[in-house]
Amino acid sequence: MEKIKTKSQENYSSETEFRNVANRVSLFTIIGNVVLSVIKLLAGIIAHSSAMISDAVHSASDVFSTFVVIIGIKLASKKPDKEHPYGHERMECVAAIVLAMVLFITGLGIGLEAVKNIIHGNYGDLQVPGVLALIAAIVSIVSKEAMYWYTRHYAKKIDSSALMADAWHHRSDAFSSIGALIGIGASRLGYPVMDSIASLVIFVFIVKAAFDIFKDAIDKMVDHSCDEEIEKQIYECVMKNENVMGIDLLQTRVFGNKIYVDVEIQADASYTLQKAHDIAEAVHDDIEESFPKVKHIMVHVNPAK
């Protein structure tokens, strides 16, 4: 006896809220990053700071990445159709992977330029950055950290992996600005090579952020199971039903930002088909009501041994 039921992806109002929140956050960060990129680029050129110019490039890449997030979320929020009966949630993962690649390529360019300046060896030719670069770095740190917490708040609120990836992109930019600040400060104290070393540190932070985003997206693309705590909570939810005598199998898989559950329960072998159906229905509804992220539940009833 099996009872299979698929929960609707989202009702119309929640889908609209999901898109509206994501678009509002994305628009805010796009405007912020454009302004920051211009400020840092001008400061880097005027103050002769390669670290600040590298940081400006990083902020400019954020603008592109946010557009990727907007497209990914728009596609992911589409309702299931004939060609995609399980929905489009994984499009968010695709967006996150593209984001990770953009981050990595951006960081690689910054790192190669920094290495070239360091191994060049003629540090006397390197210009000492001006105080304007220091001010720009401080402004960038404060702004990007604020963007991180703002984006992270709404990413958790609507459970968006692409928006969370964008939040970490902001955090990596804040870290890179800290590296730029240290490098510029040390350069002004008489160590001009530190400006290039700061760019190299920025490269490390960017690559680390890219790897974390890529790994999280891949885990969601390959039907990774839920964490043990959530599976334990689902197990306890099923066992609360007084007619369930045991669980033979409990499997979960993450599909984008949703969860699919397969469970085989034991019930009294003497029960009628209708009774077994009612038990499966009750177990299904209990899981659906207790775990909003669960999109699809399959309940199979086995006769208890």
C-alpha positions in Angstrom: 0.0 0.0 0.0 1.5 3.3 -1.0 0.3 6.8 -0.6 2.1 9.5 -2.7 1.3 13.1 -2.6 3.2 16.1 -3.9 3.0 19.4 -2.0 2.5 22.4 -4.3 5.7 24.4 -4.8 4.3 27.6 -3.2 1.0 29.3 -3.3 0.8 32.4 -5.5 1.3 34.9 -2.7 4.4 33.2 -1.3 5.9 32.9 -4.8 5.3 36.6 -5.4 6.8 37.4 -2.0 9.9 35.2 -2.8 10.5 37.1 -6.1 9.8 40.5 -4.7 12.1 40.1 -1.7 14.9 38.7 -3.8 14.5 41.4 -6.5 14.4 44.2 -3.8 17.6 42.9 -2.1 19.3 42.4 -5.5 18.5 46.0 -6.7 19.8 47.4 -3.4 23.1 45.6 -3.7 23.5 46.4 -7.4 23.2 50.1 -6.7 25.6 49.8 -3.7 28.2 47.9 -5.7 28.1 50.2 -8.7 28.7 53.2 -6.4 31.4 51.4 -4.4 33.2 50.2 -7.6 33.4 53.7 -9.0 34.6 55.1 -5.6 37.3 52.4 -5.2 38.4 52.6 -8.8 38.9 56.4 -8.7 40.6 56.1 -5.3 42.9 53.4 -6.6 43.9 55.4 -9.7 44.3 58.7 -7.9 46.1 57.2 -4.9 48.2 54.8 -7.0 47.0 51.6 -5.2 46.9 48.4 -7.1 45.2 46.7 -4.1 42.4 49.2 -4.2 42.0 48.8 -8.0 41.9 45.0 -7.5 39.2 45.6 -4.9 37.2 47.8 -7.3 37.3 45.0 -9.8 36.0 42.6 -7.2 33.1 44.9 -6.4 32.3 45.3 -10.1 32.1 41.5 -10.4 29.4 41.6 -7.7 27.2 43.6 -10.0 27.3 40.8 -12.6 26.9 38.1 -10.0 23.8 39.8 -8.6 22.2 39.8 -12.1 23.0 36.0 -12.2 21.1 35.7 -8.8 18.1 37.5 -10.2 17.9 35.3 -13.2 18.4 32.1 -11.2 15.7 33.0 -8.6 13.3 34.0 -11.4 13.7 30.6 -13.1 13.7 28.7 -9.8 10.3 30.2 -8.8 8.5 29.0 -11.9 5.8 26.5 -11.3 6.2 22.8 -12.3 5.3 22.1 -15.9 5.0 19.0 -18.2 8.8 19.0 -19.0 9.7 19.7 -15.3 7.1 18.0 -13.1 9.3 18.3 -10.0 9.8 22.1 -10.4 12.7 24.3 -11.2 14.4 24.8 -7.8 17.8 23.6 -9.0 18.1 26.6 -11.3 19.2 28.4 -8.1 22.0 25.9 -7.8 23.0 26.6 -11.4 23.1 30.3 -10.6 25.2 29.7 -7.5 27.7 27.6 -9.6 28.0 30.4 -12.2 28.6 32.8 -9.3 31.4 30.6 -8.0 33.0 30.5 -11.4 32.8 34.3 -11.7 34.4 34.7 -8.3 37.2 32.3 -9.1 38.1 33.9 -12.4 38.0 37.4 -10.8 40.3 36.2 -8.0 42.6 34.5 -10.4 43.2 37.7 -12.4 43.9 39.7 -9.2 46.3 36.9 -7.9 48.3 36.7 -11.2 48.8 40.5 -11.3 49.9 40.5 -7.6 52.4 37.7 -8.2 53.8 39.5 -11.2 54.4 42.6 -9.1 56.0 40.6 -6.2 58.4 38.6 -8.3 59.4 41.6 -10.4 61.6 42.5 -7.5 62.1 46.2 -8.2 60.0 47.4 -5.4 61.5 50.9 -5.6 59.5 51.5 -8.7 56.2 50.8 -6.9 54.3 53.9 -6.0 53.3 54.5 -2.4 49.5 54.6 -2.2 47.9 57.9 -1.1 45.6 58.4 2.0 42.6 58.4 -0.3 43.0 54.7 -0.8 42.9 54.2 3.0 39.6 56.1 3.2 38.1 54.1 0.4 39.1 50.8 2.0 37.4 51.8 5.3 34.3 52.9 3.4 34.3 49.6 1.5 34.7 47.4 4.6 31.7 49.0 6.4 29.5 49.0 3.3 30.2 45.5 2.2 29.8 44.1 5.7 26.4 45.9 5.9 25.4 44.4 2.5 26.4 40.9 3.8 24.2 41.1 6.8 21.3 42.6 4.9 21.5 40.0 2.1 22.0 37.1 4.5 19.0 38.1 6.6 16.6 37.9 3.6 18.4 34.9 2.1 17.5 33.0 5.3 14.0 34.5 5.4 13.1 33.2 1.9 15.5 30.2 2.0 17.4 31.2 -1.2 20.8 29.5 -1.8 21.6 31.9 -4.7 20.9 34.9 -2.5 23.0 33.4 0.3 25.8 32.9 -2.2 25.6 36.5 -3.1 25.7 37.4 0.7 29.0 35.5 1.0 30.2 37.3 -2.1 29.7 40.6 -0.2 31.5 39.1 2.9 34.5 38.1 0.7 34.6 41.7 -0.6 34.7 43.0 2.9 37.6 40.6 3.7 39.4 41.7 0.6 39.0 45.3 1.6 40.5 44.5 5.0 43.5 43.0 3.2 43.7 46.1 1.0 43.6 48.4 4.1 46.4 46.5 5.7 48.5 46.4 2.5 48.0 50.1 1.8 48.8 51.1 5.4 52.0 49.0 5.4 53.0 50.4 2.0 52.6 54.0 3.4 54.8 53.0 6.3 57.7 52.2 3.9 56.9 48.7 2.5 55.5 49.4 -1.0 55.4 45.7 -1.9 52.8 45.1 0.8 50.2 46.7 -1.5 50.8 43.8 -4.0 50.9 41.2 -1.2 47.5 42.6 0.0 46.1 41.8 -3.5 47.4 38.3 -3.2 45.6 37.9 0.2 42.5 39.2 -1.5 42.9 36.4 -4.1 43.0 33.8 -1.4 39.8 35.0 0.2 38.0 35.2 -3.1 39.0 31.6 -4.1 37.9 30.3 -0.7 34.5 31.9 -1.1 34.2 30.6 -4.6 35.0 27.0 -3.4 32.4 27.2 -0.6 29.7 28.4 -2.9 30.5 25.8 -5.5 30.5 22.9 -3.0 27.2 23.9 -1.5 25.5 24.2 -4.9 26.9 20.8 -6.0 25.6 19.1 -2.8 22.1 20.4 -3.7 22.5 19.3 -7.3 23.3 15.6 -6.6 20.5 14.8 -4.2 22.5 15.1 -1.0 20.6 13.9 2.1 19.4 16.2 4.8 21.5 16.6 7.9 21.1 14.0 10.6 19.2 16.4 12.9 16.4 17.0 10.4 16.1 13.3 9.6 15.9 12.6 13.3 13.1 15.1 13.7 11.2 13.5 10.7 11.6 10.1 12.3 10.2 11.3 15.6 7.3 13.0 13.7 6.4 9.7 12.0 6.6 7.7 15.2 4.2 10.0 17.0 1.4 8.3 15.1 0.0 5.6 17.4 -0.7 3.3 14.5 2.9 3.3 13.3 4.7 0.2 14.8 8.1 0.9 13.3 10.0 2.4 10.4 11.7 0.1 7.9 13.2 2.9 5.7 13.6 6.7 5.9 15.4 8.5 3.1 15.6 12.2 2.3 17.2 14.2 -0.5 17.6 17.9 -1.0 16.2 19.3 -4.3 17.3 22.9 -4.6 16.0 24.4 -1.4 13.3 21.8 -1.0 13.3 18.3 0.7 11.9 15.1 -0.7 11.1 12.3 1.8 10.6 8.5 1.2 9.4 6.5 4.3 8.4 2.9 4.8 6.3 2.4 7.9 5.1 -0.8 9.7 1.4 -1.2 10.6 -0.8 -4.0 11.9 -1.1 -6.7 9.2 -4.8 -7.2 10.0 -5.7 -3.6 9.0 -8.0 -3.1 6.0 -6.7 -1.4 2.9 -8.7 1.7 3.9 -7.2 1.8 7.3 -3.6 1.5 5.9 -4.4 4.3 3.5 -5.7 6.5 6.4 -2.5 5.9 8.4 -0.3 6.8 5.4 -2.4 9.9 4.8 -2.0 10.9 8.5 1.8 10.4 8.4 2.1 12.4 5.2 0.1 15.3 6.6 2.0 15.3 9.9 5.3 15.6 8.0 4.0 18.2 5.6 2.7 20.4 8.4 5.8 20.1 10.6 8.4 20.7 7.9 7.6 23.6 5.5 10.6 22.8 3.3 9.3 19.3 2.5 7.9 19.4 -1.0 7.2 15.7 -1.8 6.5 12.8 0.5 6.1 9.1 -0.4 4.7 6.9 2.4 4.7 3.1 2.0 3.0 0.8 4.5 4.4 -2.6 5.3 2.7 -5.3 7.4 4.4 -5.4 10.8 6.4 -8.6 11.5 
